[in-house]
Amino acid sequence: MKLRGNVFKYGDNINTDEIIPARYLNTSDPKILGKYCMEDIDRDFTKKVRHGDIIVAGRNFGCGSSREHAPIAIKAAGVSCVIAKSYARIFYRNSINTGLPILECSEAADEAEMADKFEVDLDRGIIKNLTKCKTYKSQPFPKFVQGIIRAGGLMKWVKAGERE
């Protein structure tokens, strides 16, 4: 699966309260959550983001509470993928469970700049910064995880009866 989009770059320790502020957690409706994604660190994020864009961040992305609302909000805002140096473990698992592709790649995260154009090959773990003509390698997901992401999340994958 190939993805392409513009980069929205953030730093280290972006927590789930910054991804989706707690004041909006009275719903689990993805459309509503998506409207408020990243609001507390980038007030204009949802006005600027386009379907397919990519968040790039530093270390420990998604730290904080264990809410699934964070990856749901990111997906609902139109983000196709997150690339970071590292993730909080529970955010990593919640992202897979909700079908949000996330890759770890320190070099791509370090060298990316806001509005760079990225192309990501999830099957091969290849990240291309088309703006800078640079290519990076990330660990691709195992086939069954790729199936979960393609299905749109763990529950959809189970309901579809897909198995590797």
DSSP file (Angstrom, degrees, kcal/mol; ACC not computed):
  #  RESIDUE AA STRUCTURE BP1 BP2  ACC     N-H-->O    O-->H-N    N-H-->O    O-->H-N    TCO  KAPPA ALPHA  PHI   PSI    X-CA   Y-CA   Z-CA
    1    1 A M              0   0    0      0, 0.0   121,-2.6     0, 0.0   122,-0.5   0.000 360.0 360.0 360.0 128.1    0.0    0.0    0.0
    2    2 A K  E     -A  121   0A   0    119,-0.2     2,-0.3   120,-0.1   119,-0.2  -0.882 360.0-171.3-109.4 139.0    1.4    3.4   -1.0
    3    3 A L  E     -A  120   0A   0    117,-2.8   117,-2.8    -2,-0.4     2,-0.4  -0.915   1.4-171.4-123.9 150.5    0.5    6.7    0.6
    4    4 A R  E     +A  119   0A   0     -2,-0.3     2,-0.3   115,-0.2   115,-0.2  -0.988  22.7 122.2-145.6 134.1    1.4   10.2   -0.4
    5    5 A G  E     -A  118   0A   0    113,-2.2   113,-3.0    -2,-0.4     2,-0.2  -0.990  54.5 -77.0-173.9 173.0    0.9   13.5    1.4
    6    6 A N  E     -A  117   0A   0     -2,-0.3    48,-2.8   111,-0.2     2,-0.3  -0.564  50.2-111.3 -83.9 149.8    2.4   16.7    2.8
    7    7 A V  E     -d   54   0B   0    109,-2.6   108,-2.9   106,-0.3     2,-0.5  -0.624  20.9-167.9 -86.6 136.1    4.2   16.6    6.2
    8    8 A F  E     -d   55   0B   0     46,-2.4    48,-2.5    -2,-0.3     2,-0.4  -0.986  24.7-154.8-114.1 113.1    2.9   18.2    9.4
    9    9 A K  E     +d   56   0B   0     -2,-0.5     2,-0.3    46,-0.2    48,-0.2  -0.763  19.5 169.5-103.5 135.8    5.9   18.1   11.7
   10   10 A Y        -     0   0    0     46,-2.7    48,-0.2    -2,-0.4     4,-0.0  -0.865  25.0-117.9-134.3 167.6    5.9   18.0   15.5
   11   11 A G        -     0   0    0     -2,-0.3    47,-1.8     1,-0.2     3,-0.4   0.243  47.1 -48.7 -89.8-151.1    8.4   17.5   18.2
   12   12 A D  S    S+     0   0    0      1,-0.2    -1,-0.2    45,-0.2    48,-0.2  -0.408 107.9  20.5 -83.4 158.4    9.0   15.0   21.0
   13   13 A N        +     0   0    0     46,-3.0     2,-0.7     1,-0.2    -1,-0.2   0.806  66.0 175.7  56.3  40.1    6.4   13.8   23.6
   14   14 A I        -     0   0    0     -3,-0.4    48,-2.9    45,-0.4    49,-0.9  -0.674  21.9-152.8 -73.5 115.9    3.3   14.7   21.8
   15   15 A N  B >>  -g   63   0C   0     -2,-0.7     4,-1.9    47,-0.2     3,-1.0  -0.431  25.5-107.0 -96.8 168.6    0.7   13.3   24.2
   16   16 A T  H 3> S+     0   0    0     47,-2.6     4,-2.6     1,-0.3    48,-0.1   0.773 118.0  59.8 -64.7 -26.5   -2.8   12.0   23.7
   17   17 A D  H 34 S+     0   0    0     46,-0.3    -1,-0.3     2,-0.2    23,-0.2   0.802 108.1  45.5 -70.8 -27.4   -4.3   15.2   25.3
   18   18 A E  H <4 S+     0   0    0     -3,-1.0    22,-0.6     2,-0.1    23,-0.4   0.824 112.3  51.1 -80.3 -32.8   -2.6   17.3   22.6
   19   19 A I  H  < S+     0   0    0     -4,-1.9    19,-2.9     1,-0.3    20,-0.4   0.943 137.1   0.8 -68.6 -47.6   -3.7   14.9   19.9
   20   20 A I  S  < S-     0   0    0     -4,-2.6    -1,-0.3    17,-0.2    -2,-0.1  -0.849  87.0-128.3-142.9 105.3   -7.4   15.0   21.0
   21   21 A P    >   -     0   0    0      0, 0.0     3,-2.2     0, 0.0    -3,-0.1  -0.157  18.8-120.7 -56.3 143.4   -8.1   17.3   24.1
   22   22 A A  G >  S+     0   0    0      1,-0.3     3,-2.0     2,-0.2    -4,-0.0   0.755 106.6  73.7 -56.9 -27.5  -10.0   15.6   26.9
   23   23 A R  G 3  S+     0   0    0      1,-0.3    -1,-0.3     2,-0.1     3,-0.2   0.667  97.2  50.1 -64.7 -13.3  -12.8   18.2   26.6
   24   24 A Y  G X  S+     0   0    0     -3,-2.2     3,-0.8     1,-0.2    -1,-0.3   0.287  80.3  98.1-104.4   9.4  -13.9   16.4   23.4
   25   25 A L  T <   +     0   0    0     -3,-2.0    -1,-0.2     1,-0.2    -2,-0.1   0.261  51.7  93.8 -86.0  15.2  -14.0   12.9   24.9
   26   26 A N  T 3  S+     0   0    0     -3,-0.2     2,-0.3    -4,-0.0    -1,-0.2   0.344  90.2  45.9 -84.3   8.4  -17.7   12.9   25.5
   27   27 A T    <   -     0   0    0     -3,-0.8    -3,-0.0     2,-0.1     0, 0.0  -0.967  56.1-161.9-141.2 157.7  -18.1   11.3   22.1
   28   28 A S        +     0   0    0     -2,-0.3    -3,-0.1    44,-0.0    -1,-0.0   0.171  52.1 129.2-119.8  13.2  -16.4    8.5   20.2
   29   29 A D     >  -     0   0    0      1,-0.2     4,-2.5     2,-0.0     3,-0.5  -0.579  53.3-148.2 -70.3 115.2  -17.8    9.7   16.8
   30   30 A P  H  > S+     0   0    0      0, 0.0     4,-2.8     0, 0.0     5,-0.2   0.855  94.1  57.3 -55.5 -38.1  -14.7    9.8   14.5
   31   31 A K  H  > S+     0   0    0      1,-0.2     4,-1.0     2,-0.2    -2,-0.0   0.906 111.2  42.3 -61.5 -41.5  -16.1   12.8   12.5
   32   32 A I  H >> S+     0   0    0     -3,-0.5     4,-0.6     2,-0.2     3,-0.5   0.926 114.8  50.0 -71.4 -44.4  -16.4   14.9   15.6
   33   33 A L  H >< S+     0   0    0     -4,-2.5     3,-1.3     1,-0.2     4,-0.3   0.903 106.3  57.1 -60.1 -41.1  -13.0   13.8   17.0
   34   34 A G  H >< S+     0   0    0     -4,-2.8     3,-0.9     1,-0.3    -1,-0.2   0.814  97.3  62.4 -60.7 -31.3  -11.3   14.6   13.7
   35   35 A K  H << S+     0   0    0     -4,-1.0    -1,-0.3    -3,-0.5    -2,-0.2   0.753 110.8  38.5 -65.2 -24.5  -12.5   18.2   13.8
   36   36 A Y  T X< S+     0   0    0     -3,-1.3     3,-1.8    -4,-0.6     4,-0.3   0.275  81.8 139.7-112.4   9.5  -10.5   18.8   17.0
   37   37 A C  T <  S-     0   0    0     -3,-0.9     9,-0.3    -4,-0.3   -17,-0.2  -0.320  80.8  -4.5 -59.4 132.4   -7.4   16.8   16.2
   38   38 A M  T >> S+     0   0    0    -19,-2.9     4,-2.4   -20,-0.2     3,-1.5   0.560  89.0 142.0  63.7  12.9   -4.1   18.5   17.3
   39   39 A E  T <4  +     0   0    0     -3,-1.8    -2,-0.1   -20,-0.4   -20,-0.1   0.828  63.6  52.7 -55.5 -39.0   -6.1   21.6   18.4
   40   40 A D  T 34 S+     0   0    0    -22,-0.6    -1,-0.3    -4,-0.3     3,-0.1   0.625 121.2  30.0 -80.0 -11.1   -4.0   22.3   21.5
   41   41 A I  T <4 S+     0   0    0     -3,-1.5    -2,-0.2   -23,-0.4    -1,-0.2   0.554 136.3  22.1-116.5 -14.2   -0.7   22.3   19.7
   42   42 A D    ><  -     0   0    0     -4,-2.4     3,-2.5     1,-0.1     4,-0.3  -0.617  64.2-172.1-153.1  84.5   -1.7   23.5   16.2
   43   43 A R  T 3  S+     0   0    0      1,-0.3     3,-0.3    -2,-0.1     4,-0.1   0.772  88.4  45.3 -53.5 -31.6   -5.0   25.4   16.3
   44   44 A D  T >> S+     0   0    0      1,-0.2     4,-1.7     2,-0.1     3,-1.0   0.320  79.5 109.1 -96.7   8.1   -5.2   25.5   12.4
   45   45 A F  H X> S+     0   0    0     -3,-2.5     4,-2.9     1,-0.3     3,-0.6   0.919  79.4  46.7 -51.1 -52.5   -4.3   21.9   11.9
   46   46 A T  H 34 S+     0   0    0     -9,-0.3    -1,-0.3    -4,-0.3    -2,-0.1   0.702 111.2  53.0 -70.2 -16.8   -7.7   20.7   10.7
   47   47 A K  H <4 S+     0   0    0     -3,-1.0    -1,-0.3    -4,-0.1    -2,-0.2   0.772 118.6  35.6 -81.6 -27.6   -8.0   23.7    8.4
   48   48 A K  H << S+     0   0    0     -4,-1.7    -2,-0.2    -3,-0.6    -3,-0.2   0.787  93.5  96.9 -95.9 -32.5   -4.7   22.9    6.7
   49   49 A V     <  -     0   0    0     -4,-2.9     2,-0.3    -5,-0.2    30,-0.1  -0.313  54.8-161.4 -67.5 141.6   -4.6   19.1    6.7
   50   50 A R    >   -     0   0    0    -44,-0.1     3,-2.5    28,-0.1   -44,-0.1  -0.884  37.2 -80.1-119.8 152.8   -5.7   17.4    3.5
   51   51 A H  T 3  S+     0   0    0     -2,-0.3    28,-0.2     1,-0.3    27,-0.1  -0.282 119.2  23.5 -53.2 126.0   -6.7   13.8    3.0
   52   52 A G  T 3  S+     0   0    0     26,-3.4    -1,-0.3     1,-0.3    27,-0.2   0.249  87.0 140.8 101.0 -11.6   -3.6   11.7    2.8
   53   53 A D    <   -     0   0    0     -3,-2.5    27,-2.8    25,-0.3    28,-0.8  -0.126  43.2-131.5 -63.7 165.8   -1.3   14.1    4.6
   54   54 A I  E     -de   7  81B   0    -48,-2.8   -46,-2.4    25,-0.2     2,-0.5  -0.960   2.8-142.0-128.4 132.9    1.3   12.6    7.0
   55   55 A I  E     -de   8  82B   0     26,-2.0    28,-2.8    -2,-0.4     2,-0.4  -0.815  18.3-170.2 -90.9 132.9    2.3   13.6   10.6
   56   56 A V  E     +de   9  83B   0    -48,-2.5   -46,-2.7    -2,-0.5     2,-0.3  -0.988  16.2 162.2-122.4 133.9    6.0   13.3   11.3
   57   57 A A  E     - e   0  84B   0     26,-2.4    28,-0.8    -2,-0.4   -46,-0.2  -0.868  32.4-111.9-145.6 174.6    7.2   13.6   14.9
   58   58 A G        -     0   0    0    -47,-1.8    27,-1.3    -2,-0.3    28,-1.3   0.420  64.8 -26.9 -85.2-137.9   10.0   13.0   17.4
   59   59 A R  S    S+     0   0    0     26,-0.2   -46,-3.0     1,-0.2   -45,-0.4  -0.450 115.7  13.5 -83.8 151.2   10.3   10.6   20.2
   60   60 A N  S >  S-     0   0    0    -48,-0.2     3,-1.1     1,-0.2    27,-0.3   0.813  74.1-174.8  62.3  37.7    7.5    9.1   22.4
   61   61 A F  B 3   +h   87   0D   0     25,-2.4    27,-2.3    -3,-0.5    -1,-0.2  -0.434  67.7  23.3 -65.0 135.0    4.6   10.2   20.1
   62   62 A G  T 3  S+     0   0    0    -48,-2.9    -1,-0.2    25,-0.2   -47,-0.2   0.689  84.0 155.9  84.1  20.2    1.2    9.4   21.7
   63   63 A C  B <   +g   15   0C   0     -3,-1.1   -47,-2.6   -49,-0.9     2,-0.4  -0.219  37.3  50.8 -70.1 169.8    2.3    9.3   25.3
   64   64 A G  S    S+     0   0    0    -49,-0.2    27,-0.1   -48,-0.1   -50,-0.0  -0.834  97.1  17.1 106.4-141.3   -0.1    9.9   28.1
   65   65 A S  S    S-     0   0    0     -2,-0.4   -49,-0.2     1,-0.1    26,-0.0  -0.157  70.0-120.2 -70.8 165.4   -3.5    8.2   28.5
   66   66 A S        +     0   0    0      4,-0.0    -1,-0.1    24,-0.0    -2,-0.0   0.157  58.0 145.2 -93.4  19.4   -4.4    5.0   26.8
   67   67 A R    >   -     0   0    0      1,-0.2     3,-0.8     2,-0.0    27,-0.1  -0.303  46.7-149.4 -66.1 137.5   -7.4    6.3   24.9
   68   68 A E  T 3> S+     0   0    0      1,-0.2     4,-1.7     2,-0.1     5,-0.2   0.619  86.8  86.1 -74.5 -13.4   -8.1    5.0   21.4
   69   69 A H  H 3> S+     0   0    0      1,-0.2     4,-2.8     2,-0.2    -1,-0.2   0.819  78.5  64.7 -57.7 -31.6   -9.6    8.4   20.6
   70   70 A A  H <> S+     0   0    0     -3,-0.8     4,-2.1     2,-0.2    -1,-0.2   0.966 107.0  36.3 -63.7 -56.3   -6.2    9.7   19.7
   71   71 A P  H  > S+     0   0    0      0, 0.0     4,-2.4     0, 0.0    -1,-0.2   0.854 116.8  55.8 -66.1 -29.7   -5.5    7.5   16.6
   72   72 A I  H  X S+     0   0    0     -4,-1.7     4,-2.7     2,-0.2    -2,-0.2   0.927 108.2  47.8 -63.9 -43.2   -9.2    7.7   15.7
   73   73 A A  H  X S+     0   0    0     -4,-2.8     4,-1.7     2,-0.2   -36,-0.2   0.905 110.9  51.3 -63.8 -41.8   -9.0   11.5   15.6
   74   74 A I  H  <>S+     0   0    0     -4,-2.1     5,-1.7     2,-0.2     4,-0.4   0.947 113.6  43.9 -61.0 -49.0   -5.8   11.4   13.5
   75   75 A K  H ><5S+     0   0    0     -4,-2.4     3,-1.6     1,-0.2    -2,-0.2   0.927 112.7  51.9 -60.7 -45.5   -7.4    9.1   11.0
   76   76 A A  H 3<5S+     0   0    0     -4,-2.7    -1,-0.2     1,-0.3    -2,-0.2   0.771 101.1  61.7 -66.2 -25.8  -10.7   11.0   10.9
   77   77 A A  T 3<5S-     0   0    0     -4,-1.7    -1,-0.3    -3,-0.2    -2,-0.2   0.633 124.9-102.4 -73.2 -12.9   -8.8   14.3   10.3
   78   78 A G  T < 5S+     0   0    0     -3,-1.6   -26,-3.4    -4,-0.4   -25,-0.3   0.410  70.8 148.1 108.0  -0.2   -7.6   12.8    7.0
   79   79 A V      < -     0   0    0     -5,-1.7    -1,-0.3   -28,-0.2   -25,-0.2  -0.503  29.8-165.3 -70.4 131.8   -4.0   11.8    8.0
   80   80 A S        -     0   0    0    -27,-2.8     2,-0.3     1,-0.3   -26,-0.2   0.703  64.9  -2.0 -90.2 -21.2   -2.9    8.7    6.2
   81   81 A C  E     -e   54   0B   0    -28,-0.8   -26,-2.0    19,-0.1     2,-0.4  -0.987  54.6-139.1-166.5 151.7    0.1    7.8    8.3
   82   82 A V  E     -ef  55 102B   0     19,-1.9    21,-2.5    -2,-0.3     2,-0.5  -0.990  15.3-170.3-121.1 134.6    2.3    8.9   11.2
   83   83 A I  E     +ef  56 103B   0    -28,-2.8   -26,-2.4    -2,-0.4     2,-0.3  -0.993  20.2 155.2-122.0 126.8    6.1    8.6   11.1
   84   84 A A  E     -ef  57 104B   0     19,-2.3    21,-2.0    -2,-0.5   -26,-0.2  -0.931  54.7-112.9-144.7 167.2    8.0    9.2   14.4
   85   85 A K  S    S-     0   0    0    -27,-1.3     2,-0.3   -28,-0.8    21,-0.3   0.889  98.4 -18.8 -68.0 -39.2   11.3    8.3   16.1
   86   86 A S        -     0   0    0    -28,-1.3   -25,-2.4    19,-0.1     2,-0.3  -0.976  63.3-138.9-161.9 164.9    9.3    6.3   18.7
   87   87 A Y  B     -h   61   0D   0    -27,-0.3     2,-0.3    -2,-0.3   -25,-0.2  -0.913  29.7-102.7-128.0 151.7    5.9    5.8   20.1
   88   88 A A     >  -     0   0    0    -27,-2.3     4,-2.3    -2,-0.3     3,-0.2  -0.589  42.3-122.5 -65.5 138.2    4.3    5.2   23.4
   89   89 A R  H  > S+     0   0    0     -2,-0.3     4,-2.3     1,-0.2     5,-0.2   0.879 108.4  49.0 -58.3 -43.2    3.5    1.5   23.5
   90   90 A I  H  > S+     0   0    0      1,-0.2     4,-2.6     2,-0.2    -1,-0.2   0.881 111.3  50.3 -68.1 -35.7   -0.2    1.8   24.1
   91   91 A F  H  > S+     0   0    0     -3,-0.2     4,-2.5   -29,-0.2    -1,-0.2   0.910 108.6  53.5 -65.1 -40.8   -0.6    4.4   21.3
   92   92 A Y  H  X S+     0   0    0     -4,-2.3     4,-1.9     2,-0.2    -2,-0.2   0.946 112.7  42.9 -57.0 -50.2    1.3    2.0   19.0
   93   93 A R  H  X S+     0   0    0     -4,-2.3     4,-2.6     1,-0.2    -2,-0.2   0.913 113.4  51.4 -65.6 -43.2   -1.1   -0.8   19.8
   94   94 A N  H  X S+     0   0    0     -4,-2.6     4,-1.8     1,-0.2    -1,-0.2   0.859 107.0  55.2 -62.4 -34.7   -4.2    1.4   19.6
   95   95 A S  H  X>S+     0   0    0     -4,-2.5     5,-3.0     2,-0.2     4,-0.6   0.936 110.2  44.1 -64.3 -46.2   -3.0    2.7   16.2
   96   96 A I  H ><5S+     0   0    0     -4,-1.9     3,-1.2     1,-0.2    -2,-0.2   0.943 112.0  54.0 -62.0 -46.6   -2.8   -0.8   14.8
   97   97 A N  H 3<5S+     0   0    0     -4,-2.6    57,-2.1     1,-0.3    58,-0.6   0.813 114.2  41.3 -58.8 -31.4   -6.2   -1.7   16.4
   98   98 A T  H 3<5S-     0   0    0     -4,-1.8    -1,-0.3    55,-0.2    -2,-0.2   0.446 118.0-110.1 -97.5  -0.7   -7.9    1.3   14.7
   99   99 A G  T <<5 +     0   0    0     -3,-1.2    -3,-0.2    -4,-0.6    54,-0.1   0.709  67.2 144.4  83.3  21.0   -6.1    0.8   11.4
  100  100 A L      < -     0   0    0     -5,-3.0    -1,-0.2    -6,-0.2     2,-0.2  -0.840  46.8-134.0 -92.4 115.5   -3.8    3.9   11.5
  101  101 A P        +     0   0    0      0, 0.0   -19,-1.9     0, 0.0     2,-0.4  -0.503  28.6 179.3 -70.3 132.5   -0.5    3.1    9.9
  102  102 A I  E     -f   82   0B   0     -2,-0.2     2,-0.4   -21,-0.2   -19,-0.2  -0.999   6.4-170.3-135.2 137.6    2.5    4.2   12.0
  103  103 A L  E     -f   83   0B   0    -21,-2.5   -19,-2.3    -2,-0.4     2,-0.5  -0.945  17.2-137.4-126.6 147.7    6.2    3.8   11.2
  104  104 A E  E     +f   84   0B   0     -2,-0.4    35,-0.5    35,-0.2   -19,-0.2  -0.921  38.3 145.6-103.4 125.4    9.4    4.4   13.2
  105  105 A C     >  -     0   0    0    -21,-2.0     4,-2.2    -2,-0.5     5,-0.2  -0.664  24.6-172.1-160.9  99.9   12.2    6.1   11.4
  106  106 A S  H  > S+     0   0    0    -21,-0.3     4,-2.9     1,-0.2     5,-0.2   0.901  87.7  52.4 -61.7 -43.5   14.5    8.5   13.2
  107  107 A E  H  > S+     0   0    0      1,-0.2     4,-2.1     2,-0.2    -1,-0.2   0.922 111.1  45.8 -63.4 -44.6   16.3    9.7   10.1
  108  108 A A  H  > S+     0   0    0      1,-0.2     4,-1.5     2,-0.2    -1,-0.2   0.904 114.5  49.6 -63.4 -40.7   13.1   10.6    8.2
  109  109 A A  H  < S+     0   0    0     -4,-2.2    -2,-0.2     1,-0.2    -1,-0.2   0.905 111.9  48.0 -65.5 -41.5   11.8   12.3   11.3
  110  110 A D  H  < S+     0   0    0     -4,-2.9    -1,-0.2     1,-0.2    -2,-0.2   0.893 117.6  39.8 -65.0 -40.2   15.0   14.3   11.8
  111  111 A E  H  < S+     0   0    0     -4,-2.1    -1,-0.2    -5,-0.2    -2,-0.2   0.626  92.2 102.4 -90.6 -14.2   15.3   15.4    8.2
  112  112 A A     <  -     0   0    0     -4,-1.5     2,-0.3    -5,-0.2    17,-0.0  -0.370  51.0-164.8 -71.0 148.9   11.6   16.2    7.5
  113  113 A E    >   -     0   0    0     -2,-0.1     3,-2.4  -104,-0.0  -106,-0.3  -0.942  37.2 -77.7-129.4 154.8   10.3   19.7    7.4
  114  114 A M  T 3  S+     0   0    0     -2,-0.3  -106,-0.2     1,-0.3     3,-0.1  -0.238 117.5  14.6 -50.7 132.7    6.8   21.1    7.5
  115  115 A A  T 3  S+     0   0    0   -108,-2.9    -1,-0.3     1,-0.3  -107,-0.1   0.403  85.8 144.0  78.2   1.3    5.1   20.8    4.1
  116  116 A D    <   -     0   0    0     -3,-2.4  -109,-2.6  -110,-0.1     2,-0.6  -0.360  54.1-118.9 -58.6 153.4    7.7   18.4    2.6
  117  117 A K  E     -A    6   0A   0   -111,-0.2    13,-2.1    -3,-0.1    14,-1.1  -0.889  34.5-169.3-100.3 123.6    6.0   15.8    0.3
  118  118 A F  E     -AB   5 129A   0   -113,-3.0  -113,-2.2    -2,-0.6     2,-0.4  -0.844  15.2-162.8-112.7 148.7    6.4   12.2    1.5
  119  119 A E  E     -AB   4 128A   0      9,-2.4     9,-3.3    -2,-0.3     2,-0.5  -1.000  13.8-165.8-125.3 130.7    5.6    8.9   -0.2
  120  120 A V  E     -AB   3 127A   0   -117,-2.8  -117,-2.8    -2,-0.4     2,-0.8  -0.969  15.0-161.5-123.8 126.6    5.3    5.8    2.0
  121  121 A D  E  >> -AB   2 126A   0      5,-3.1     4,-1.9    -2,-0.5     5,-1.5  -0.883  10.2-173.8-102.4  99.5    5.3    2.2    0.8
  122  122 A L  T  45S+     0   0    0   -121,-2.6    19,-0.6    -2,-0.8    -1,-0.2   0.843  79.4  57.6 -65.1 -34.6    3.8    0.4    3.8
  123  123 A D  T  45S+     0   0    0   -122,-0.5    -1,-0.2     1,-0.2  -121,-0.1   0.840 120.3  27.7 -66.7 -32.6    4.4   -3.0    2.4
  124  124 A R  T  45S-     0   0    0     -3,-0.4    -1,-0.2  -123,-0.2    -2,-0.2   0.553 103.0-121.5-105.8 -11.3    8.2   -2.5    2.0
  125  125 A G  T  <5 +     0   0    0     -4,-1.9    13,-3.6     1,-0.3     2,-0.5   0.800  59.7 149.9  74.3  28.0    8.8    0.0    4.8
  126  126 A I  E   < -BC 121 137A   0     -5,-1.5    -5,-3.1    11,-0.2     2,-0.5  -0.836  26.8-170.3-100.3 128.7   10.2    2.6    2.3
  127  127 A I  E     -BC 120 136A   0      9,-2.5     9,-3.1    -2,-0.5     2,-0.5  -0.978   3.9-166.9-117.7 125.7    9.7    6.3    3.1
  128  128 A K  E     -BC 119 135A   0     -9,-3.3    -9,-2.4    -2,-0.5     2,-1.0  -0.958  16.3-153.2-115.9 127.7   10.6    8.8    0.4
  129  129 A N  E  >> -BC 118 134A   0      5,-3.0     5,-1.7    -2,-0.5     4,-0.9  -0.846  15.6-173.8 -91.6  99.0   11.0   12.5    1.0
  130  130 A L  T  45S+     0   0    0    -13,-2.1    -1,-0.2    -2,-1.0   -12,-0.2   0.788  79.4  58.0 -68.2 -27.8   10.0   13.7   -2.5
  131  131 A T  T  45S+     0   0    0    -14,-1.1    -1,-0.2     1,-0.2   -13,-0.1   0.894 119.0  29.1 -67.7 -40.1   10.9   17.3   -1.7
  132  132 A K  T  45S-     0   0    0    -15,-0.2    -2,-0.2    -3,-0.2    -1,-0.2   0.380 103.8-124.1-102.8   1.9   14.5   16.4   -0.7
  133  133 A C  T  <5 +     0   0    0     -4,-0.9     2,-0.3     1,-0.2    -3,-0.2   0.920  64.5 137.7  53.3  48.7   14.9   13.4   -3.0
  134  134 A K  E   < -C  129   0A   0     -5,-1.7    -5,-3.0   -26,-0.0     2,-0.4  -0.936  40.5-153.7-125.3 147.9   15.9   11.2    0.0
  135  135 A T  E     -C  128   0A   0     -2,-0.3     2,-0.3    -7,-0.2    -7,-0.2  -0.960  10.5-172.3-124.0 140.2   14.8    7.6    0.8
  136  136 A Y  E     -C  127   0A   0     -9,-3.1    -9,-2.5    -2,-0.4     2,-0.5  -0.902  16.4-133.6-129.5 156.0   14.6    6.0    4.2
  137  137 A K  E     +C  126   0A   0     -2,-0.3     2,-0.3   -11,-0.2   -11,-0.2  -0.949  23.0 175.5-116.0 130.0   14.0    2.5    5.4
  138  138 A S        -     0   0    0    -13,-3.6   -33,-0.1    -2,-0.5   -35,-0.0  -0.843  44.3 -89.8-121.6 161.6   11.6    1.5    8.2
  139  139 A Q        -     0   0    0    -35,-0.5   -35,-0.2    -2,-0.3   -14,-0.2  -0.617  45.9-133.8 -71.7 119.7   10.7   -1.9    9.4
  140  140 A P        -     0   0    0      0, 0.0   -17,-0.1     0, 0.0   -18,-0.1  -0.395  25.0-102.8 -71.2 155.3    7.6   -3.0    7.4
  141  141 A F        -     0   0    0    -19,-0.6     5,-0.0     1,-0.1   -38,-0.0  -0.422  40.9 -98.0 -70.7 150.2    4.7   -4.5    9.3
  142  142 A P    >>  -     0   0    0      0, 0.0     4,-2.3     0, 0.0     3,-0.5  -0.282  42.7-101.5 -59.6 158.8    4.2   -8.3    9.2
  143  143 A K  H 3> S+     0   0    0      1,-0.2     4,-2.0     2,-0.2     5,-0.1   0.860 121.5  53.4 -55.2 -41.1    1.6   -9.4    6.7
  144  144 A F  H 3> S+     0   0    0      1,-0.2     4,-1.7     2,-0.2    -1,-0.2   0.871 109.4  48.4 -67.7 -33.6   -1.1   -9.9    9.2
  145  145 A V  H <> S+     0   0    0     -3,-0.5     4,-2.4     2,-0.2    -1,-0.2   0.884 108.3  54.5 -70.7 -37.7   -0.7   -6.4   10.5
  146  146 A Q  H  X S+     0   0    0     -4,-2.3     4,-2.6     1,-0.2    -2,-0.2   0.891 107.4  52.0 -59.3 -38.0   -0.8   -5.1    7.0
  147  147 A G  H  X S+     0   0    0     -4,-2.0     4,-2.1     2,-0.2    -2,-0.2   0.891 107.6  51.2 -64.3 -40.5   -4.1   -6.9    6.7
  148  148 A I  H  X>S+     0   0    0     -4,-1.7     5,-2.6     2,-0.2     4,-0.8   0.923 112.5  46.1 -62.1 -44.9   -5.4   -5.2    9.8
  149  149 A I  H ><5S+     0   0    0     -4,-2.4     3,-0.9     1,-0.2    -2,-0.2   0.927 111.9  50.4 -65.1 -45.3   -4.5   -1.8    8.4
  150  150 A R  H 3<5S+     0   0    0     -4,-2.6    -1,-0.2     1,-0.3    -2,-0.2   0.867 108.9  53.0 -60.5 -36.0   -5.9   -2.5    5.0
  151  151 A A  H 3<5S-     0   0    0     -4,-2.1    -1,-0.3    -5,-0.2    -2,-0.2   0.682 120.5-109.6 -73.8 -16.9   -9.2   -3.7    6.6
  152  152 A G  T <<5S-     0   0    0     -3,-0.9    -3,-0.2    -4,-0.8     2,-0.2   0.591  79.2 -20.6  97.4  12.8   -9.4   -0.4    8.6
  153  153 A G  S  ><S-     0   0    0     -5,-2.6     4,-2.1    -6,-0.2   -55,-0.2  -0.629  80.8 -73.2 136.3 167.3   -8.7   -1.9   12.0
  154  154 A L  H  > S+     0   0    0    -57,-2.1     4,-2.6     1,-0.2     5,-0.2   0.905 123.1  49.7 -61.3 -47.3   -8.7   -5.0   14.1
  155  155 A M  H  > S+     0   0    0    -58,-0.6     4,-2.6     1,-0.2    -1,-0.2   0.898 112.7  47.3 -63.9 -39.6  -12.4   -5.4   14.5
  156  156 A K  H  > S+     0   0    0      2,-0.2     4,-1.9     1,-0.2    -1,-0.2   0.875 111.8  51.6 -67.6 -36.3  -13.1   -4.9   10.8
  157  157 A W  H  X>S+     0   0    0     -4,-2.1     5,-1.6     2,-0.2     4,-0.5   0.915 111.9  46.0 -65.2 -44.0  -10.3   -7.4   10.0
  158  158 A V  H ><5S+     0   0    0     -4,-2.6     3,-1.1     1,-0.2    -2,-0.2   0.928 112.4  50.2 -64.8 -46.1  -11.8  -10.0   12.4
  159  159 A K  H 3<5S+     0   0    0     -4,-2.6    -1,-0.2     1,-0.3    -2,-0.2   0.859 108.1  53.4 -62.0 -34.9  -15.4   -9.5   11.1
  160  160 A A  H 3<5S-     0   0    0     -4,-1.9    -1,-0.3    -5,-0.2    -2,-0.2   0.634 106.9-130.7 -75.0 -12.2  -14.1   -9.9    7.5
  161  161 A G  T <<5 +     0   0    0     -3,-1.1     2,-0.2    -4,-0.5    -3,-0.2   0.738  46.7 164.1  70.7  22.5  -12.6  -13.2    8.5
  162  162 A E      < +     0   0    0     -5,-1.6     2,-0.4   -15,-0.1    -1,-0.2  -0.534   8.7 173.6 -75.8 137.5   -9.2  -12.3    7.0
  163  163 A R              0   0    0     -2,-0.2    -5,-0.0     1,-0.1   -19,-0.0  -0.998 360.0 360.0-143.0 144.1   -6.3  -14.4    8.0
  164  164 A E              0   0    0     -2,-0.4   -20,-0.1     0, 0.0   -21,-0.1   0.424 360.0 360.0 -87.5 360.0   -2.7  -14.6    6.9
